[in-house]
Every structure is written in structure tokens, then in C-alpha cells.
Amino acid sequence: MASPLLTVRALATAGEREKHCQCADQAFSREPSPASARNWYQFVTTTPGYRPEQLRGAFCNGEQAGSYMLEERTMHVGTARLLTGCIGAVVTYPDHRHQGVATALMHDALDYAQSHHYALLLLDGIPKFYYRYGYDDVFDVTVQDIDRAALLAQPPSALRLRPMTPEDAEHILALYNRHFGSLTGSFTRTLEWQRHRLQYRSTDNPLWLAVDAAGHPQGYLALQGGTERFQAQEFAVDTWAAAVALLQHHARLLDGPNAPTALRYRIPPTAPVLYELIDALQVPDISHWRHPPEEWAIRSQTYHHRFAAWMARLVSLPMLAQALLPAWQARWRQSLTHWSGTIALVVGEDTCTLRFDNTQLHLIESSESATMVRLSPQRFTQLVFGYRPVAWTLQQGEQSPPDEVVTVLKVLFPYGHTWIPLSDWF
């Protein structure tokens, strides 16, 4: 039997785009409905920067068989800015499963990324699937459970809280940039984009803003809705007073006989407010404790599973290296390391050559005197995100470059600097 003829192109009509949103809503929404699909369609197609070609579909003998969204964003890696294709809502329609539709969509995403000069493709997809197209793990989610009684035992804050409106977009954007903008995995946002997100947030579950007596914002809190209101989506504060005000507000929202014993937050492991919470919170009643080293006021958990969460794929080494150069140069200067030499990073079939002259770092054409370091595209991408340490990565390739080269690579590729804020999930 002949294989079906599959073609992939931009969804050209409103009907094709609406069908994508309907099928994606059925596949991914917790409570799918026609209204939910319409709202999703409206949200996507009115997002600032949206282009119709970003919604793309596979057609089997002319019939729409599957689709996905490829959103163009600029990702932060320290001082570097990487043009990134963000893949979301990949769906094969029920009557066309097991016919190669998803494979055709993934090949189209790579072709599109190459033609638009993206450095990376990024996604959060279904488990054990995307690795076959060159993607590998780059970020595992960490959450903190915070004892509710320990929060309520803190002296109350003098700050007041109010629900946010789209007019607060400038405040939210400033807080986002201060607390997440320096972390790998955050994205460049515009004021229009931020306002759009606030406009589409449910009035039943607003973002909360902590303000001082003069009305100056000092922090915000976004909660999950429905039965998961014990979880915070995002939390960013400038002061301890703002942290206490927002945390205690969350704790009191859940008063009642079924109040949870802990609230769940997503705070970057390096965030100063997490250190402050660890230092300040104490459980009021510890009479039930049996083994104190395993008891907690705050408990952090990181979720790991191979090929199951946030994954990325290298699109173009030359594009990525050029985009990363400002971050590499800044890291090299800040390290105060003085070393001269040349390192050639051989990634798959491409090579990126770096020349070090004491405190200066440059990308150069290939050099015969360079020390060669060979990496698969997947391992190299993990280094970019700080997902694995340099020494461990080199061991997997059975390489033993000189110690000074390993030290240099540790400066360029620090470990553990990625955090994708939940408001950036797609």
C-alpha cells in the first residue's frame, strides 16, 4: 500500500486555524470545550507579534491531519539573546494517527527554523518522543512545599494587596525582568505582550500585587485556579515585606476545614527570597517530629525523567555561537581568568573556534593549533543550558583535554543557571 502523501504548510484560512485550536484543546486542556477552543484561538491570534505562518499543519492527500504552533521568541542566556523557535500544541488528529504526521511536523519545524535563522528549538512535549528528532533534556522543574502554619506564624506585613489589571503591565514586566531576566530560559517581553497576558487572565483568579503606602509595587503572585489553588504559578518580590504579604494572603485564601498543610511554589533555587524563607520560617508545633533532619518548613523537589520535560535542539552552531558570544565574553571577563590559547568545539559536523588572549575572547576561523573538543549536538545544547557539568559531559565522550581547557569550558558553560518561569510556558 502506498504511503499517504503528506505536505506541511502554514494554516492558510481561519477555518484551518480554528480546527487546530479545537483539536489542541481536546488534546491538552483540562476541561476542553468549544468555548475553551474559541478563547485559545482568540488569545493566540491576537498576541502581539503573532504571524499566521506560525500556525502550521500537515495535510494528508489534501485533508488536514495534524498541526502545531511555532512561536518566535528571544531567549536570554546571561547577556546573550538567542532567537528561538518555541514549539507547542503539537497534535495529530485522531483519524490520521500512526501515519507519520508528527514526524512531518517535526521536519517542518527544523526547516522553518533554519530558514528563519533560529539558533535553537525549544519544547515541553510528550514523554519519550522528541529525542528521535535530535532533542534532549535541558531543564527539570523544581517546586517548593512551604508549611502553611509556618507562614501564618510570621508577623504580618504592612503592605497592602490588590488584584492586578492590564494597566499594571508595566509593573509586572519590571518585576519579571528584575527577577527572571538574567536566568537562562527567560524571554524578552514587550509591554504590549505583557498587557495581553493580563487581559486574558481569568477575573476569578487575578494576579495579586503587593504595594507600599505610596502605591509602589514590590511583588506579585499568580496562583493556579480551581482545585489546584494551593499551587502558585509564579512569585516575584523585591522585599521581605512583599513576600510575607503575598504568602500569607495565599495561606488565608485557603482557610477552612480542608485547608492544605502546605502551599506549593515554583521559586528559582538561587532566588534570594528562597534563602530568606529558609532562614525565617519555623513550624510552630514540632511535637510530632521524630527525625528532625528529615522534617521541614520548606521542602524542595526536582522532577527528573529522561526525555519527558523541557527539551531543546540545536538548529545552527554558527548562529548559536555568534549569539552566545556576548555571554561567553562577559563570563570570561568576570572570571578574572588569564589564559591564552585556542579551543575548537566540534559539534556534530560543525566547528566553532574560540581564541583566548588573556582577558579577551573572540570567535575566529579554524586554527590548526586549536585544542579539539568533540561534542554531540545534544550534549552541547545541554551545556548551553547548564543542564550537565562540563567535566561529566566530557567523560561521556571519553575525552581528556588538558586541565586548563576544562577550566576554561567551566567558565563558558556554568552549571545550573536555567529557569523557565511558568508564565513563559507554551
N, C-alpha and C positions, 0 to 999 in steps of 0.2 A: 504494500500500500504506500502511495506517495505521501511524503511529509506535507503537512499543511503549509501554505505559503504565508509567511509572517513578514510583515513590514511594521516599522515603528516610525512614528512621526508626531509632531505636535497635535494636540487635540484642537481641531480647527473650528468647531462650532460650539455654541452654548450647550446644545444637547449632548455632545460628546463629553464636555467638561462636567456637566451635571451627572451624567452616568458614572463618571469616575468618582465623584463625591458620594453618590448613592452607594456604590459598591464598596468604597473605602469605609464609609460609615457603618455598613453592615459588618465589615470585617474587623474593625478596630474600635468602634465606640462601645462604651459600657452599656449604654441604653440607646441602641440605634432606632431611628425613626425618620420619616420623611422630613419632619421639622428640623431634626438634627442635621440631616444631609444638606438641607437648604441653608441653614445657618453656616455650616462649614464652607459651602460654596461661596456664600456672600463674604465671609471672612477672608478666604484665600484670594478671591478675585478683586477685592478692594484694598488688599495690603499694599502700602507704599512700596514701589519698586517691582510690583508684580508684572510679569510679562506672560502673555498667553502661551508662548512656546515652552514655558516651564512645566506645564501640564502635558504629559506625553503618553501616547497609547500605542499598544500593539494591536494590529489588525490581522485577523486570520481569514484569508480569502475575502477581504473587504469588510468583515464583521469585527467590531470592537471586542477584543478578547482579554485585555488587561491594560493597566495604566499605572503611572506613578507621577510623583512631583519631584522636580529637581530645582531647588531654590538656590539662588546665588547669594552667598554671604561672604563677608570678610572676617576671617578668624584671627584672633590675637594670639601671638606667641611671643610674650615679652613685648619688646618694641617692634617686632615684625608684624606684618599684616599679610595673611595668606588668602588669596582668592580661592574659595572653597565651594564645591557643589554639595549641597545637603539633600540627600535622598530620603524621601518619606512617602508613606501611603502607597507602598508597592502592593498591587493586588492583581491576582489572576481571577477572572470571572469564572463562576462555577462550571459552566459548560465547556470551558477551554483548559481545564487543568491537565497537567502531565502532557502537554503538547509543546513545551519549550518556550512558553510565553515569558516567564520570568527571566530566563536566560537571554532572550532577545531584548528585554528591557534593560538588563544589566550591561549588555554590549552597547546599547544605545547611550546609556549614561556615560560610559567611558568615551565614546566617540564625541558626544556633546561636550564633555569636559575638556577633551583635547582641543577641539575646535574653538572653545571659548577661553583657552589658556588658563584653566584652573590648575592649582598646584596639588590639590587633594580632593578626594571624595570622602564624605562622612555620612554615616547612617547609624541608626539604632534599630536593628531588624530582628527577624525571627531567628531562633537558635539554629546552629549547625547548617547554615545555608550559604551565607555570603562568602565564607572563606574560599570557596571554589572559584570565586571571581577575583581573587587577589587581596581580599580584605583581611585585616587581623585586628585583634583586640587592642584598644588604646585607652580605655577609661572604664573603671569599675565604680559603681555607685557606693557611696558611704552615707550612712544615716546615723543620727544620734538619738537615743531614747533618753528623755530628760524627766526625772522624777517630779511629778506634779506637786506633791506635798512640799518638796524642797523649794520649788519655785514660789509657792504661796507663803512660805515661811520668811521670804525676803522682805525687808522694809519696802513699802510701796514707793513708787516713783511719783515725782511731782508733775511729770509731763502728762499732757492730755492726748487722747487718741481721737481720730476721726476717720471715717471712710474716705477713700480717695476717689477722685473723679478724673475724667480725661484732662481737666485743666491742671492737674498735678503732674502731668507727664514730665515736665522739666525737672521736678524734684526727684522723681523715680529714676530718671535717666542719670542724673548726677550721682545718686547713691549707688546705682548699678555700676557705673564706671569706676567709682572710688573703691568698691569692694570686690568687684569681679573682673574689671577691665584689664588688670595686669596678669591674670591667670590664663594659661593656655586653655582654649575651649570657650572663652567668651567671644562675643562678636561685636563688630561696630554697629551701633544703632543710630538712627536719626530720631529727632523729636517727633516727626510725623509717625514713624513706626511705633514708637512708644505710646503715643496718644491713641493709635489704632488698637493696640493691645488692650489698653484700659477701657476703650469704648465697648469692646466686645466681651468684657468680663461680666459675669452674672451679677446683677444687683443684689441677689440673695447671698452672695459670698464676695463682698468687696475686699480690696486690699486695704490694710489699715496703716495709717501714717501717724507716727509719734512726733508731736511738735512741742516746742518750748513755749514759755509765756509770751514771747514775741511773735509766735507763729512760725518759727523757723523749723523745717523738717529735720529730724535727727535719725529717722529709721523707718523701715516699712516691713510689713509682714503679709504674706499671701498664704492662705490656707486651702487645703483640699475641700471639696464640697461633700454634701450628702453624709453617708455613714463613715466617711474617712476624714471627718473634720478634725480628728485628733492629730492629723499629719499637717505639717507646714510645708508648703511648696518652696517658699523662698523667704529668706530672712537677711536683712542687711541693716546694720546700725552703726552710727558714728560714736555713740556714748553708752556707758553702762546704764544710765537712767533710761535711755530709749529701749535697751534690751529688757530691762525689768518691766517697763510699762507694757511692752508688746507681749512678752512671755506670760505675764500674769493675766493680761486680758484674754489670751488664748486659754489659759487654765480655767478662768472663770466662765468662759463661754460654755464649758462642758460640765458645769456644776449639775449635781443631781445624783440619784441613786446609782446610775450606770456610768458615772464619771470614770474615765480610764485612770490607771495609776501612773501612766507615763504619757508624755507627748513625744511625737516623732518629728525630728528636724533634719534638714539637709544643710549642714554648715561645712564649708571647706575645712579640712583638717588643720590647715595653717592659719585659720582666721583668728585674729586677736580675741574676738568675743568668746570663742570656744575656750581659750585659756582662762579668760575671766570667769566664765561659768564654772569651769572645773575648780578654780580657786575659791569661789564664793559659795557654791551650793552645798548644803548639808541636809541629809534626811533627818527630819525631826524625831522619828521613832525608829531606833535601831535595835529594839529589844528582840526582834525576830532573827537578827543576823547570827549565823553560825560560823561562817568563814569570811571574815571581813575583806581579805584581798580579792574575793570574787563578788563582793557587793558593790553597789554603785549609786551615785546620784545622777551620773551621766554614763551611758554605755554606747560606745561606737561600734558599728558593724559595717563591714565592707562585703559586698556580694560579688563572688567570683564564679564564673563558669566559662569554660573555653567556648569561643565563637558564639556568644549568646547576648552580648550587650552592645556597647558602643564600639564600632569598628571603623577603620579608615583604610583608604587605598591611595598609594602614590599614583599621581597622574603623570607628572613630568618632573624628573630630577632637576634639569636646568631651571625650570620655573620655580621650583621649591627652594633650591639653593639660593637663587637671586633674591627671592622674597625673604628668606631666613637670614640673609647676610646682616641686616641691622641688629638682629637679636644676637647673632654669633659675635659680632664686633663688640656689642655692649657687654656681653658676658665675659669676653676675653679681657676687656679693659678693666672691668670691675674685679676680676680675679687677681689682678696685680701680678700675674704670671709673666715672666720674661723668658721667652724661648723663641728660637728661630729654626725654621725647618719647613718642610712641605709634606702635606698629607693628601693622598688621593683616596677619596671614598668611592669605591667601585660598587655601585648599587645595581644589581641585575646586569644589564648590558650598557649602562651609562656610567660616566665618571664625573665626579665633582672634585676639583683640585683646590686646596686651600694653602695659601702661603702665609707663614707667620714670620714677622720681623720684629722681635721683641714684643712691643705692645700693639703692633699693627697687624691686621688680618685682612687678606684680600682673596677674592676668587681669581684664579688665573687659568690659562690654558694648561694642558697636560705638561708635566715635567718628568723627565727620566729619572731625576734624583728623588722623587717623592716616595715616601713610605706608603705602601699599598694596604688598605684595609677593605676587605670584601664583606659585603652585607647583602642579604636578600632584600628586596623592596619592602617586605613585611617587617623584617627586623629593623630596618632603617626607619620606617614610619613609627614603630614603637619608640625608638629613641627620640624622635621629634616630639612626641607627646610625653616623654619621660615615664613611659609605662614600664620599662625594664631598665635596670642599671647597665651602664656601659660594660663593666667587667663581665657580668653574666652573659650579656649579648655576645661578646667576643668569644667566650668559652663555647657557646653553642655552635659557632662557626669554626671551632678548633683553631683559633688564631692566637698568636702570642706576639703582638707588636711590642716594640720597646716600651719600657715603663713610662718614659716621658710622653710618648704618643698616647698612651692610655690616659694619663693625667690631663692632656690637652682635650681629649674627647670627653672626659668627665666634665670639663668646664663648658664645652659647647652643648652637651646633652645632659643637663642635670636631671636627677630622678625625682618624680613625684610632684610636678607643678601643674597638672591638668585638673580643671574643674569645669564642668558644663552646667551652668545654672539651669534650673528646671524651666524657667521662663524662656530659655533658648531651645528647649527640646522641640522636635518637629516630627 
